[in-house]
Amino acid sequence: MSASTRRESANIPACDLCYERKVKCDREETCENCKLAQVECRRTRPQRSLSVAERLSKLENKATQPIPE
């Protein structure tokens, strides 16, 4: 596998089944693990995590909310 192919596949998340089972996903359209399990290969988890600025903003908003009694 060339370096550019590795970088491109790193941007594709593991499918839900592989992620749940904590196994290596080959990141194909239908991965080998899903084929063997005879299930639909899906990627439903969010692909982008929040940036540091977004996380900080979210925490600051939580900190300003009143605590329920």
Beta strands, then each sheet from edge to edge (+ up, - down):
end
